[in-house]
């Protein structure tokens, strides 16, 4: 196990050294764009559910959120209401 831990640390340090300078900035930018796309796709999926609206796509490079609700907060509130009603 000790040898495995040492080899894992060595590989991790090597990986980190490869993500320096320009490659790190590029990698971070790609990850950021993927995170935004993931968020938008998730919002689009939720928008299909009753009581939600779908996003409007335009040529502008902006995201405007109005009267928004977070799906996880909605779920937690629903569970809290159910627990209160059952109590």
Secondary structure by P-SEA (a helix, b strand, c coil): caaaaaaaaaaaaaaaaaaccaaaaaaaaaaaaaaaaaaaaaaaaaaacccbbbbbbccccbbbbcccccaaaaaaaaaaaaaaaac
